[in-house]
């Protein structure tokens, strides 16, 4: 056996090819290590950016108790009888629930309830009353109460909607008698 075949271990490859093959393999391995290192660095940078973004979002997003409630100016002395009647209907069966609410939710519940009552009054003044819209307003308002069953919400909203529609019918009949 000649020296070149003994060094290579393969009789079909000449020694010059072996050196070229070794150098290409070493370059490929070096590139692979560099690529892995770059990928690892990129992944760490992505994680760092995601964590920083998450921290910023936590700083920006308001806490549930600290939610700013938009005040709607409602002149106290200028509420119509219909609006007062709607508010009374909405308040029914919730006098036990309201005091137990946390302060932030209590303010939101009260404000949204007043807004809901005003929107319902506006809908009742139209010629064609859309019952589904009134029902949705009430359900959305009742959803503010934490931990309440969906079925209870729907049932309570339907009862309140029926009472409001009866109120509208009664007021329409009074107008016809005049």
BALUM-993444 format. One record per atom (N, C-alpha, C): residue number from 0; residue in three letters; atom name; x, y, z. Coordinates in pm, 1 decimal. Example, Ala and Ser with C-alpha at 12.3 -4.5 7.8 and 13.67 -1.06 7.14 Angstrom:
% BALUM-993444
R    i   aa  at         u         v         w
R    0  Ala   N    1319.0    -569.0     780.0
R    0  Ala  CA    1230.0    -450.0     780.0
R    0  Ala   C    1320.0    -330.0     780.0
R    1  Ser   N    1285.0    -225.0     708.0
R    1  Ser  CA    1367.0    -106.0     714.0
R    1  Ser   C    1290.0       3.0     787.0
END
This chain:
% BALUM-993444
R    i   aa  at         u         v         w
R    0  Unk   N      83.4    -117.8       0.0
R    0  Unk  CA       0.0       0.0       0.0
R    0  Unk   C      87.7     123.9       0.0
R    1  Unk   N      51.6     220.1     -78.7
R    1  Unk  CA     133.7     340.0     -79.9
R    1  Unk   C      91.3     435.6      31.9
R    2  Unk   N     174.1     532.0      56.1
R    2  Unk  CA     155.5     623.3     168.5
R    2  Unk   C      27.5     705.6     157.8
R    3  Unk   N      -3.6     751.9      36.2
R    3  Unk  CA    -121.9     836.2      19.3
R    3  Unk   C    -250.3     758.3      44.3
R    4  Unk   N    -257.1     633.3       5.4
R    4  Unk  CA    -375.0     552.6      28.3
R    4  Unk   C    -390.4     521.9     175.9
R    5  Unk   N    -277.9     498.6     243.8
R    5  Unk  CA    -281.2     469.2     385.8
R    5  Unk   C    -332.7     588.1     466.1
R    6  Unk   N    -292.1     709.9     431.4
R    6  Unk  CA    -334.2     830.4     502.8
R    6  Unk   C    -483.3     857.7     483.5
R    7  Unk   N    -528.7     834.1     365.4
R    7  Unk  CA    -667.2     868.8     333.8
R    7  Unk   C    -761.4     764.2     388.4
R    8  Unk   N    -729.9     643.1     375.9
R    8  Unk  CA    -819.5     538.5     418.2
R    8  Unk   C    -911.4     496.3     306.6
R    9  Unk   N    -913.8     569.5     197.8
R    9  Unk  CA    -995.9     536.5      82.1
R    9  Unk   C    -904.8     538.8     -39.7
R   10  Unk   N    -888.2     425.0    -107.7
R   10  Unk  CA    -795.1     419.2    -220.2
R   10  Unk   C    -841.3     499.0    -341.6
R   11  Unk   N    -964.9     539.2    -347.6
R   11  Unk  CA   -1018.1     609.8    -465.1
R   11  Unk   C   -1002.5     760.8    -456.1
R   12  Unk   N    -962.9     813.9    -342.2
R   12  Unk  CA    -946.2     958.9    -328.8
R   12  Unk   C    -797.5     988.7    -320.3
R   13  Unk   N    -751.5    1081.0    -402.4
R   13  Unk  CA    -610.3    1116.7    -396.7
R   13  Unk   C    -587.2    1218.0    -283.8
R   14  Unk   N    -464.9    1232.2    -236.7
R   14  Unk  CA    -436.4    1318.1    -121.3
R   14  Unk   C    -473.6    1463.3    -141.4
R   15  Unk   N    -464.6    1515.8    -259.7
R   15  Unk  CA    -498.8    1656.5    -283.1
R   15  Unk   C    -649.0    1678.9    -264.7
R   16  Unk   N    -728.1    1584.8    -311.3
R   16  Unk  CA    -873.5    1596.0    -295.8
R   16  Unk   C    -911.2    1589.8    -148.5
R   17  Unk   N    -835.8    1507.0     -73.0
R   17  Unk  CA    -864.2    1493.4      68.8
R   17  Unk   C    -849.6    1627.5     141.3
R   18  Unk   N    -746.2    1702.4     110.9
R   18  Unk  CA    -724.3    1832.1     176.0
R   18  Unk   C    -835.8    1931.1     140.6
R   19  Unk   N    -878.5    1931.0      15.6
R   19  Unk  CA    -987.9    2019.4     -27.0
R   19  Unk   C   -1116.6    1978.9      44.4
R   20  Unk   N   -1141.8    1847.8      51.1
R   20  Unk  CA   -1262.0    1797.4     117.2
R   20  Unk   C   -1261.5    1834.9     265.3
R   21  Unk   N   -1146.1    1819.2     333.7
R   21  Unk  CA   -1136.0    1853.8     475.4
R   21  Unk   C   -1163.6    2001.8     497.8
R   22  Unk   N   -1105.0    2085.3     416.0
R   22  Unk  CA   -1121.0    2228.8     434.9
R   22  Unk   C   -1265.7    2270.9     410.8
R   23  Unk   N   -1333.0    2213.1     310.3
R   23  Unk  CA   -1473.8    2245.8     285.1
R   23  Unk   C   -1560.9    2197.8     400.5
R   24  Unk   N   -1533.6    2082.0     452.5
R   24  Unk  CA   -1610.7    2028.6     564.6
R   24  Unk   C   -1592.8    2115.6     687.6
R   25  Unk   N   -1471.1    2157.6     713.1
R   25  Unk  CA   -1445.9    2243.3     829.4
R   25  Unk   C   -1516.3    2377.8     813.9
R   26  Unk   N   -1514.1    2433.8     691.7
R   26  Unk  CA   -1584.5    2559.6     665.7
R   26  Unk   C   -1734.1    2542.2     688.3
R   27  Unk   N   -1789.6    2431.4     641.3
R   27  Unk  CA   -1932.6    2404.5     657.3
R   27  Unk   C   -1967.9    2390.4     804.3
R   28  Unk   N   -1887.1    2318.8     880.7
R   28  Unk  CA   -1911.2    2302.5    1023.9
R   28  Unk   C   -1902.2    2437.1    1094.1
R   29  Unk   N   -1802.6    2518.5    1056.5
R   29  Unk  CA   -1787.6    2650.8    1116.4
R   29  Unk   C   -1909.4    2737.2    1084.8
R   30  Unk   N   -1958.3    2730.7     958.6
R   30  Unk  CA   -2076.7    2807.6     921.9
R   30  Unk   C   -2199.1    2759.5     999.7
R   31  Unk   N   -2209.7    2630.4    1016.3
R   31  Unk  CA   -2322.8    2576.3    1090.0
R   31  Unk   C   -2320.5    2624.5    1233.8
R   32  Unk   N   -2204.8    2625.0    1296.5
R   32  Unk  CA   -2194.1    2674.7    1433.8
R   32  Unk   C   -2229.1    2823.7    1440.9
R   33  Unk   N   -2182.2    2901.3    1340.8
R   33  Unk  CA   -2213.5    3044.4    1337.5
R   33  Unk   C   -2363.3    3065.5    1318.5
R   34  Unk   N   -2424.5    2987.3    1230.3
R   34  Unk  CA   -2568.2    2999.3    1207.2
R   34  Unk   C   -2646.8    2966.4    1333.4
R   35  Unk   N   -2605.5    2860.3    1402.2
R   35  Unk  CA   -2673.0    2823.7    1526.8
R   35  Unk   C   -2659.1    2934.6    1629.5
R   36  Unk   N   -2539.5    2989.6    1639.7
R   36  Unk  CA   -2516.3    3098.3    1734.9
R   36  Unk   C   -2602.5    3219.6    1700.4
R   37  Unk   N   -2608.5    3254.9    1569.7
R   37  Unk  CA   -2690.0    3368.1    1526.2
R   37  Unk   C   -2838.2    3342.4    1551.8
R   38  Unk   N   -2884.4    3220.3    1525.3
R   38  Unk  CA   -3024.3    3186.4    1551.9
R   38  Unk   C   -3055.0    3198.4    1700.1
R   39  Unk   N   -2962.5    3149.0    1780.8
R   39  Unk  CA   -2982.0    3155.8    1926.4
R   39  Unk   C   -2988.3    3301.2    1973.1
R   40  Unk   N   -2897.6    3383.7    1921.2
R   40  Unk  CA   -2898.1    3526.1    1956.5
R   40  Unk   C   -3028.3    3592.0    1910.5
R   41  Unk   N   -3074.1    3559.5    1791.1
R   41  Unk  CA   -3198.2    3616.6    1738.3
R   41  Unk   C   -3317.6    3576.1    1825.2
R   42  Unk   N   -3320.7    3450.5    1867.0
R   42  Unk  CA   -3430.0    3404.4    1953.0
R   42  Unk   C   -3428.3    3476.9    2086.9
R   43  Unk   N   -3309.5    3496.6    2142.2
R   43  Unk  CA   -3299.5    3568.9    2269.0
R   43  Unk   C   -3344.7    3713.4    2253.6
R   44  Unk   N   -3310.1    3774.9    2141.3
R   44  Unk  CA   -3352.9    3912.6    2115.6
R   44  Unk   C   -3504.8    3919.5    2102.2
R   45  Unk   N   -3562.8    3823.0    2033.1
R   45  Unk  CA   -3708.8    3819.8    2016.5
R   45  Unk   C   -3776.7    3805.5    2151.5
R   46  Unk   N   -3724.4    3714.8    2235.5
R   46  Unk  CA   -3780.7    3696.7    2369.4
R   46  Unk   C   -3771.2    3824.9    2449.8
R   47  Unk   N   -3655.9    3892.9    2442.5
R   47  Unk  CA   -3636.7    4017.5    2516.4
R   47  Unk   C   -3734.2    4125.1    2468.7
R   48  Unk   N   -3753.0    4133.2    2338.0
R   48  Unk  CA   -3846.4    4231.8    2282.0
R   48  Unk   C   -3989.5    4200.2    2325.4
R   49  Unk   N   -4025.8    4070.3    2320.6
R   49  Unk  CA   -4160.9    4031.3    2362.4
R   49  Unk   C   -4184.1    4063.4    2509.4
R   50  Unk   N   -4085.3    4036.4    2593.4
R   50  Unk  CA   -4099.2    4066.9    2736.1
R   50  Unk   C   -4112.1    4216.8    2759.3
R   51  Unk   N   -4033.1    4295.3    2688.1
R   51  Unk  CA   -4039.0    4440.5    2702.0
R   51  Unk   C   -4175.3    4492.6    2655.8
R   52  Unk   N   -4225.0    4439.5    2544.4
R   52  Unk  CA   -4356.3    4478.8    2493.6
R   52  Unk   C   -4464.8    4443.4    2594.4
R   53  Unk   N   -4455.0    4324.8    2651.9
R   53  Unk  CA   -4553.2    4280.8    2751.2
R   53  Unk   C   -4552.3    4373.4    2872.6
R   54  Unk   N   -4432.9    4413.2    2918.3
R   54  Unk  CA   -4421.4    4504.5    3032.2
R   54  Unk   C   -4484.5    4638.3    2999.9
R   55  Unk   N   -4460.7    4688.6    2879.7
R   55  Unk  CA   -4518.0    4816.3    2838.7
R   55  Unk   C   -4669.2    4808.8    2829.9
R   56  Unk   N   -4721.4    4696.6    2779.4
R   56  Unk  CA   -4866.4    4680.0    2770.0
R   56  Unk   C   -4928.8    4674.8    2908.3
R   57  Unk   N   -4860.9    4610.8    3002.4
R   57  Unk  CA   -4912.7    4603.7    3138.8
R   57  Unk   C   -4916.0    4741.8    3201.3
R   58  Unk   N   -4816.5    4824.3    3168.5
R   58  Unk  CA   -4815.1    4960.8    3220.5
R   58  Unk   C   -4928.0    5043.7    3159.7
R   59  Unk   N   -4954.7    5021.7    3030.7
R   59  Unk  CA   -5054.8    5100.0    2958.4
R   59  Unk   C   -5196.3    5055.3    2991.1
R   60  Unk   N   -5220.6    4922.6    3001.7
R   60  Unk  CA   -5356.3    4874.0    3022.4
R   60  Unk   C   -5403.8    4907.9    3163.2
R   61  Unk   N   -5526.2    4960.0    3174.9
R   61  Unk  CA   -5577.5    5000.8    3305.4
R   61  Unk   C   -5614.9    4880.8    3392.0
R   62  Unk   N   -5603.7    4897.5    3521.3
R   62  Unk  CA   -5644.3    4795.9    3617.4
R   62  Unk   C   -5797.2    4799.9    3628.6
R   63  Unk   N   -5862.2    4686.4    3657.4
R   63  Unk  CA   -6007.9    4683.6    3663.2
R   63  Unk   C   -6067.8    4782.4    3762.7
R   64  Unk   N   -6003.8    4800.3    3880.0
R   64  Unk  CA   -6058.8    4891.4    3979.2
R   64  Unk   C   -6032.0    5037.1    3945.2
R   65  Unk   N   -5935.7    5063.2    3857.2
R   65  Unk  CA   -5895.1    5199.4    3828.4
R   65  Unk   C   -5949.1    5251.3    3696.3
R   66  Unk   N   -6052.3    5188.6    3644.5
R   66  Unk  CA   -6109.5    5227.9    3516.6
R   66  Unk   C   -6177.9    5363.7    3531.7
R   67  Unk   N   -6144.0    5454.2    3441.5
R   67  Unk  CA   -6206.0    5585.1    3442.6
R   67  Unk   C   -6346.8    5572.0    3384.7
R   68  Unk   N   -6442.8    5622.1    3456.7
R   68  Unk  CA   -6581.0    5613.0    3413.4
R   68  Unk   C   -6620.8    5746.5    3353.0
R   69  Unk   N   -6671.3    5739.6    3232.8
R   69  Unk  CA   -6714.5    5859.8    3163.3
R   69  Unk   C   -6846.3    5906.3    3223.6
R   70  Unk   N   -6847.2    6028.1    3271.2
R   70  Unk  CA   -6969.6    6080.2    3332.6
R   70  Unk   C   -7059.0    6139.1    3225.1
R   71  Unk   N   -7183.8    6105.0    3234.7
R   71  Unk  CA   -7282.6    6156.8    3142.1
R   71  Unk   C   -7365.9    6259.6    3217.8
R   72  Unk   N   -7367.6    6380.4    3167.7
R   72  Unk  CA   -7445.1    6481.5    3239.0
R   72  Unk   C   -7594.7    6454.3    3227.4
R   73  Unk   N   -7657.6    6427.0    3339.8
R   73  Unk  CA   -7801.7    6405.8    3343.3
R   73  Unk   C   -7858.4    6506.7    3442.6
R   74  Unk   N   -7926.9    6604.5    3391.8
R   74  Unk  CA   -7985.0    6702.4    3482.6
R   74  Unk   C   -8086.2    6633.8    3574.2
R   75  Unk   N   -8065.5    6646.9    3704.3
R   75  Unk  CA   -8146.2    6574.7    3801.8
R   75  Unk   C   -8292.5    6616.8    3796.6
R   76  Unk   N   -8318.4    6741.8    3788.5
R   76  Unk  CA   -8455.7    6790.4    3791.5
R   76  Unk   C   -8528.2    6774.2    3659.5
R   77  Unk   N   -8460.7    6740.5    3553.0
R   77  Unk  CA   -8522.0    6738.4    3421.5
R   77  Unk   C   -8547.6    6598.2    3367.5
R   78  Unk   N   -8547.9    6497.7    3452.1
R   78  Unk  CA   -8577.4    6361.8    3405.9
R   78  Unk   C   -8726.6    6349.9    3375.7
R   79  Unk   N   -8755.0    6288.7    3264.2
R   79  Unk  CA   -8895.2    6268.7    3228.6
R   79  Unk   C   -8953.8    6155.9    3313.1
R   80  Unk   N   -9084.9    6150.2    3315.9
R   80  Unk  CA   -9152.6    6043.7    3391.2
R   80  Unk   C   -9119.5    5906.9    3330.2
R   81  Unk   N   -9110.7    5904.2    3198.4
R   81  Unk  CA   -9079.0    5778.2    3130.8
R   81  Unk   C   -8939.5    5730.8    3169.0
R   82  Unk   N   -8844.1    5822.8    3171.6
R   82  Unk  CA   -8707.2    5787.3    3207.3
R   82  Unk   C   -8700.2    5736.5    3351.7
R   83  Unk   N   -8769.9    5802.4    3440.7
R   83  Unk  CA   -8772.2    5757.1    3580.6
R   83  Unk   C   -8835.3    5618.4    3592.8
R   84  Unk   N   -8941.3    5595.4    3516.1
R   84  Unk  CA   -9007.8    5465.0    3519.7
R   84  Unk   C   -8914.3    5356.2    3464.7
R   85  Unk   N   -8840.8    5387.7    3358.5
R   85  Unk  CA   -8745.9    5291.7    3301.3
R   85  Unk   C   -8635.9    5261.1    3402.1
R   86  Unk   N   -8584.1    5364.1    3468.4
R   86  Unk  CA   -8480.2    5342.9    3570.1
R   86  Unk   C   -8532.8    5256.0    3684.1
R   87  Unk   N   -8656.8    5279.2    3724.0
R   87  Unk  CA   -8717.0    5197.6    3830.7
R   87  Unk   C   -8725.7    5050.6    3788.7
R   88  Unk   N   -8765.7    5027.5    3663.9
R   88  Unk  CA   -8776.8    4890.0    3613.5
R   88  Unk   C   -8638.7    4824.3    3610.4
R   89  Unk   N   -8538.1    4899.2    3565.3
R   89  Unk  CA   -8403.2    4843.9    3558.0
R   89  Unk   C   -8347.0    4813.3    3697.7
R   90  Unk   N   -8384.8    4894.7    3795.5
R   90  Unk  CA   -8334.5    4876.3    3932.5
R   90  Unk   C   -8399.9    4759.3    4005.4
R   91  Unk   N   -8520.6    4721.3    3961.5
R   91  Unk  CA   -8592.9    4614.0    4030.2
R   91  Unk   C   -8508.6    4488.1    4042.0
R   92  Unk   N   -8519.2    4422.8    4153.4
R   92  Unk  CA   -8451.1    4295.3    4181.9
R   92  Unk   C   -8298.7    4306.6    4187.5
R   93  Unk   N   -8244.6    4426.8    4179.6
R   93  Unk  CA   -8099.8    4443.4    4185.7
R   93  Unk   C   -8056.9    4523.3    4309.1
R   94  Unk   N   -8152.6    4556.0    4396.2
R   94  Unk  CA   -8119.6    4635.3    4514.5
R   94  Unk   C   -8031.8    4557.7    4612.1
R   95  Unk   N   -8036.8    4424.5    4608.1
R   95  Unk  CA   -7951.0    4343.8    4694.3
R   95  Unk   C   -7811.7    4328.5    4633.3
R   96  Unk   N   -7804.0    4328.8    4501.2
R   96  Unk  CA   -7677.7    4306.7    4431.3
R   96  Unk   C   -7590.0    4432.2    4433.9
R   97  Unk   N   -7649.5    4547.2    4413.6
R   97  Unk  CA   -7574.6    4672.0    4398.3
R   97  Unk   C   -7482.8    4702.7    4516.7
R   98  Unk   N   -7528.6    4694.8    4641.2
R   98  Unk  CA   -7438.6    4727.8    4753.3
R   98  Unk   C   -7318.7    4633.9    4766.3
R   99  Unk   N   -7331.1    4512.3    4716.6
R   99  Unk  CA   -7221.8    4415.8    4730.6
R   99  Unk   C   -7114.1    4429.8    4622.4
R  100  Unk   N   -7137.0    4516.1    4524.5
R  100  Unk  CA   -7038.8    4534.4    4416.7
R  100  Unk   C   -6918.1    4615.3    4465.6
R  101  Unk   N   -6798.2    4587.9    4410.6
R  101  Unk  CA   -6681.8    4671.6    4442.0
R  101  Unk   C   -6706.0    4814.5    4392.8
R  102  Unk   N   -6639.3    4910.9    4455.3
R  102  Unk  CA   -6664.6    5052.8    4427.2
R  102  Unk   C   -6648.9    5087.0    4278.8
R  103  Unk   N   -6540.3    5041.5    4215.3
R  103  Unk  CA   -6517.7    5072.6    4072.8
R  103  Unk   C   -6628.0    5017.8    3985.1
R  104  Unk   N   -6669.5    4895.8    4012.1
R  104  Unk  CA   -6775.2    4833.1    3932.5
R  104  Unk   C   -6909.3    4898.7    3964.9
R  105  Unk   N   -6927.1    4938.2    4089.5
R  105  Unk  CA   -7051.6    5004.0    4131.4
R  105  Unk   C   -7072.6    5132.9    4051.0
R  106  Unk   N   -6967.2    5214.3    4037.6
R  106  Unk  CA   -6977.5    5339.4    3961.5
R  106  Unk   C   -7005.0    5312.8    3814.0
R  107  Unk   N   -6934.0    5215.3    3758.6
R  107  Unk  CA   -6954.0    5180.2    3617.8
R  107  Unk   C   -7096.4    5129.2    3595.3
R  108  Unk   N   -7144.4    5044.9    3686.0
R  108  Unk  CA   -7278.1    4987.2    3675.6
R  108  Unk   C   -7385.0    5096.6    3678.9
R  109  Unk   N   -7367.7    5190.4    3771.1
R  109  Unk  CA   -7464.9    5299.1    3784.5
R  109  Unk   C   -7465.4    5388.0    3660.1
R  110  Unk   N   -7347.1    5426.2    3615.7
R  110  Unk  CA   -7336.9    5514.2    3499.0
R  110  Unk   C   -7391.7    5447.6    3373.6
R  111  Unk   N   -7351.5    5322.0    3351.6
R  111  Unk  CA   -7399.2    5252.1    3231.4
R  111  Unk   C   -7549.5    5226.8    3241.6
R  112  Unk   N   -7600.7    5207.5    3362.8
R  112  Unk  CA   -7744.3    5190.8    3381.2
R  112  Unk   C   -7821.2    5315.8    3340.9
R  113  Unk   N   -7767.0    5432.3    3378.3
R  113  Unk  CA   -7832.0    5558.4    3340.3
R  113  Unk   C   -7827.7    5578.7    3189.1
R  114  Unk   N   -7713.5    5545.8    3130.4
R  114  Unk  CA   -7700.4    5558.4    2984.5
R  114  Unk   C   -7796.4    5462.1    2914.4
R  115  Unk   N   -7806.4    5340.8    2967.1
R  115  Unk  CA   -7896.9    5241.3    2910.2
R  115  Unk   C   -8041.3    5290.5    2916.8
R  116  Unk   N   -8078.0    5347.5    3029.4
R  116  Unk  CA   -8214.8    5398.5    3045.8
R  116  Unk   C   -8243.9    5508.5    2943.1
R  117  Unk   N   -8147.9    5596.9    2922.6
R  117  Unk  CA   -8166.5    5705.8    2824.7
R  117  Unk   C   -8181.1    5648.4    2683.7
R  118  Unk   N   -8096.5    5551.0    2649.3
R  118  Unk  CA   -8104.7    5489.9    2515.0
R  118  Unk   C   -8237.7    5417.3    2495.8
R  119  Unk   N   -8285.0    5350.4    2600.3
R  119  Unk  CA   -8413.0    5280.1    2591.0
R  119  Unk   C   -8525.3    5381.2    2571.6
R  120  Unk   N   -8519.2    5490.6    2644.1
R  120  Unk  CA   -8622.6    5594.2    2628.9
R  120  Unk   C   -8623.5    5646.6    2485.3
R  121  Unk   N   -8505.7    5668.1    2428.6
R  121  Unk  CA   -8497.8    5715.8    2290.1
R  121  Unk   C   -8559.5    5614.1    2193.7
R  122  Unk   N   -8533.8    5486.6    2218.0
R  122  Unk  CA   -8589.2    5381.8    2131.2
R  122  Unk   C   -8741.5    5373.3    2144.7
R  123  Unk   N   -8792.4    5397.8    2264.1
R  123  Unk  CA   -8937.8    5393.0    2285.5
R  123  Unk   C   -9009.3    5509.1    2217.0
R  124  Unk   N   -8937.9    5617.3    2194.6
R  124  Unk  CA   -8999.9    5733.7    2131.4
R  124  Unk   C   -9014.3    5716.5    1980.2
R  125  Unk   N   -8944.5    5617.9    1925.6
R  125  Unk  CA   -8955.6    5592.2    1782.0
R  125  Unk   C   -9086.5    5522.1    1751.6
R  126  Unk   N   -9130.5    5533.3    1625.7
R  126  Unk  CA   -9254.4    5469.9    1583.5
R  126  Unk   C   -9244.0    5318.5    1590.1
R  127  Unk   N   -9134.4    5264.8    1539.1
R  127  Unk  CA   -9114.2    5120.5    1539.9
R  127  Unk   C   -9013.9    5086.2    1650.5
R  128  Unk   N   -9058.5    5006.5    1745.2
R  128  Unk  CA   -8973.3    4969.4    1857.6
R  128  Unk   C   -8904.7    4837.5    1824.2
R  129  Unk   N   -8773.3    4836.9    1834.5
R  129  Unk  CA   -8695.7    4715.6    1810.2
R  129  Unk   C   -8664.5    4651.9    1945.1
R  130  Unk   N   -8739.9    4547.9    1977.4
R  130  Unk  CA   -8730.7    4481.8    2107.2
R  130  Unk   C   -8592.3    4419.9    2127.9
R  131  Unk   N   -8536.0    4362.9    2023.6
R  131  Unk  CA   -8404.2    4299.2    2035.5
R  131  Unk   C   -8297.4    4399.8    2077.7
R  132  Unk   N   -8307.2    4521.5    2027.6
R  132  Unk  CA   -8209.2    4623.9    2064.0
R  132  Unk   C   -8221.7    4661.1    2211.2
R  133  Unk   N   -8344.9    4671.7    2260.0
R  133  Unk  CA   -8367.1    4702.5    2401.5
R  133  Unk   C   -8314.2    4588.0    2487.5
R  134  Unk   N   -8343.4    4466.1    2446.9
R  134  Unk  CA   -8296.2    4348.1    2519.6
R  134  Unk   C   -8143.1    4344.8    2524.0
R  135  Unk   N   -8079.6    4374.6    2412.6
R  135  Unk  CA   -7932.8    4374.3    2406.8
R  135  Unk   C   -7874.3    4482.1    2497.7
R  136  Unk   N   -7935.1    4599.1    2500.7
R  136  Unk  CA   -7888.5    4705.7    2589.9
R  136  Unk   C   -7891.1    4660.6    2735.8
R  137  Unk   N   -7999.8    4596.4    2773.8
R  137  Unk  CA   -8014.5    4551.9    2912.4
R  137  Unk   C   -7915.1    4440.4    2944.2
R  138  Unk   N   -7900.0    4344.5    2852.8
R  138  Unk  CA   -7804.6    4233.6    2875.2
R  138  Unk   C   -7663.0    4288.7    2889.1
R  139  Unk   N   -7625.1    4380.6    2800.0
R  139  Unk  CA   -7490.5    4439.2    2807.2
R  139  Unk   C   -7468.6    4511.2    2940.1
R  140  Unk   N   -7569.6    4576.8    2988.6
R  140  Unk  CA   -7560.5    4646.9    3116.5
R  140  Unk   C   -7546.5    4546.8    3231.2
R  141  Unk   N   -7625.4    4440.9    3228.7
R  141  Unk  CA   -7621.4    4342.4    3337.4
R  141  Unk   C   -7492.0    4260.9    3337.8
R  142  Unk   N   -7424.7    4253.6    3224.3
R  142  Unk  CA   -7298.9    4178.2    3216.5
R  142  Unk   C   -7188.9    4239.7    3302.4
R  143  Unk   N   -7207.3    4361.2    3344.3
R  143  Unk  CA   -7108.8    4427.6    3429.5
R  143  Unk   C   -7099.0    4357.4    3564.8
R  144  Unk   N   -7210.4    4299.3    3610.2
R  144  Unk  CA   -7212.6    4231.0    3740.1
R  144  Unk   C   -7123.2    4108.2    3730.1
R  145  Unk   N   -7019.9    4099.3    3815.2
R  145  Unk  CA   -6928.8    3984.8    3806.3
R  145  Unk   C   -6990.7    3856.4    3861.5
R  146  Unk   N   -6961.1    3745.2    3795.7
R  146  Unk  CA   -7001.3    3613.6    3844.9
R  146  Unk   C   -7148.1    3580.1    3833.3
R  147  Unk   N   -7218.2    3645.1    3743.2
R  147  Unk  CA   -7360.9    3619.1    3727.6
R  147  Unk   C   -7381.8    3522.3    3611.3
R  148  Unk   N   -7471.8    3428.5    3628.7
R  148  Unk  CA   -7503.0    3327.6    3527.7
R  148  Unk   C   -7559.7    3392.7    3401.4
R  149  Unk   N   -7520.9    3337.7    3287.2
R  149  Unk  CA   -7569.4    3386.0    3158.2
R  149  Unk   C   -7721.3    3371.3    3149.0
R  150  Unk   N   -7771.5    3260.5    3202.8
R  150  Unk  CA   -7915.7    3234.9    3196.5
R  150  Unk   C   -7992.4    3334.6    3283.7
R  151  Unk   N   -7936.0    3366.9    3398.8
R  151  Unk  CA   -7999.1    3466.7    3485.0
R  151  Unk   C   -8003.3    3601.2    3413.6
R  152  Unk   N   -7893.3    3637.6    3348.6
R  152  Unk  CA   -7887.8    3764.8    3275.9
R  152  Unk   C   -7996.9    3771.5    3169.1
R  153  Unk   N   -8005.8    3666.0    3090.1
R  153  Unk  CA   -8104.3    3664.6    2981.5
R  153  Unk   C   -8246.0    3669.4    3036.3
R  154  Unk   N   -8271.3    3592.8    3140.0
R  154  Unk  CA   -8405.1    3589.1    3199.2
R  154  Unk   C   -8441.5    3725.0    3258.3
R  155  Unk   N   -8349.4    3782.4    3332.8
R  155  Unk  CA   -8374.6    3912.9    3394.9
R  155  Unk   C   -8393.9    4020.3    3287.6
R  156  Unk   N   -8314.1    4014.7    3181.7
R  156  Unk  CA   -8325.5    4112.2    3073.5
R  156  Unk   C   -8460.5    4099.2    3001.9
R  157  Unk   N   -8506.9    3976.8    2981.6
R  157  Unk  CA   -8636.6    3956.5    2916.1
R  157  Unk   C   -8750.1    4011.0    3002.5
R  158  Unk   N   -8742.6    3985.9    3131.9
R  158  Unk  CA   -8846.2    4036.0    3223.8
R  158  Unk   C   -8849.4    4188.8    3220.7
R  159  Unk   N   -8732.6    4250.0    3228.1
R  159  Unk  CA   -8725.6    4396.5    3227.6
R  159  Unk   C   -8773.2    4452.7    3093.1
R  160  Unk   N   -8739.0    4385.7    2983.8
R  160  Unk  CA   -8783.5    4430.6    2852.0
R  160  Unk   C   -8936.1    4423.6    2842.5
R  161  Unk   N   -8995.8    4316.8    2890.8
R  161  Unk  CA   -9142.4    4303.7    2889.6
R  161  Unk   C   -9207.2    4416.1    2969.8
R  162  Unk   N   -9153.3    4445.7    3086.2
R  162  Unk  CA   -9208.7    4553.4    3169.6
R  162  Unk   C   -9195.9    4688.4    3101.2
R  163  Unk   N   -9085.0    4710.9    3033.6
R  163  Unk  CA   -9065.6    4837.5    2962.2
R  163  Unk   C   -9164.5    4848.5    2846.9
R  164  Unk   N   -9188.9    4737.5    2776.7
R  164  Unk  CA   -9286.0    4740.2    2666.2
R  164  Unk   C   -9427.4    4766.0    2718.4
R  165  Unk   N   -9460.1    4709.2    2834.4
R  165  Unk  CA   -9591.1    4736.3    2896.0
R  165  Unk   C   -9602.4    4882.7    2934.0
R  166  Unk   N   -9492.0    4939.7    2981.5
R  166  Unk  CA   -9488.6    5082.2    3015.1
R  166  Unk   C   -9517.8    5165.4    2890.2
R  167  Unk   N   -9457.3    5128.2    2778.7
R  167  Unk  CA   -9479.2    5198.8    2652.3
R  167  Unk   C   -9624.8    5187.3    2608.5
R  168  Unk   N   -9683.1    5067.8    2621.4
R  168  Unk  CA   -9823.1    5048.7    2583.4
R  168  Unk   C   -9914.7    5133.0    2671.8
R  169  Unk   N   -9886.1    5137.6    2799.8
R  169  Unk  CA   -9968.6    5216.2    2892.7
R  169  Unk   C   -9960.3    5364.5    2859.5
R  170  Unk   N   -9839.4    5413.2    2829.1
R  170  Unk  CA   -9825.4    5555.4    2796.9
R  170  Unk   C   -9890.6    5587.6    2662.6
R  171  Unk   N   -9889.9    5492.4    2569.6
R  171  Unk  CA   -9955.0    5513.6    2439.6
R  171  Unk   C  -10106.3    5521.1    2457.2
R  172  Unk   N  -10161.0    5437.6    2544.5
R  172  Unk  CA  -10305.5    5437.4    2569.4
R  172  Unk   C  -10348.5    5567.1    2637.6
R  173  Unk   N  -10266.9    5619.0    2726.7
R  173  Unk  CA  -10299.2    5746.5    2793.1
R  173  Unk   C  -10304.7    5859.2    2691.9
R  174  Unk   N  -10211.3    5858.4    2595.7
R  174  Unk  CA  -10208.4    5963.5    2493.2
R  174  Unk   C  -10332.4    5954.9    2404.8
R  175  Unk   N  -10378.8    5833.0    2374.5
R  175  Unk  CA  -10495.8    5815.4    2289.0
R  175  Unk   C  -10622.4    5865.1    2357.4
R  176  Unk   N  -10630.0    5850.4    2490.1
R  176  Unk  CA  -10748.3    5894.2    2562.7
R  176  Unk   C  -10759.5    6045.7    2570.1
R  177  Unk   N  -10651.1    6114.1    2557.4
R  177  Unk  CA  -10653.4    6261.4    2563.9
R  177  Unk   C  -10713.6    6315.5    2443.2
END
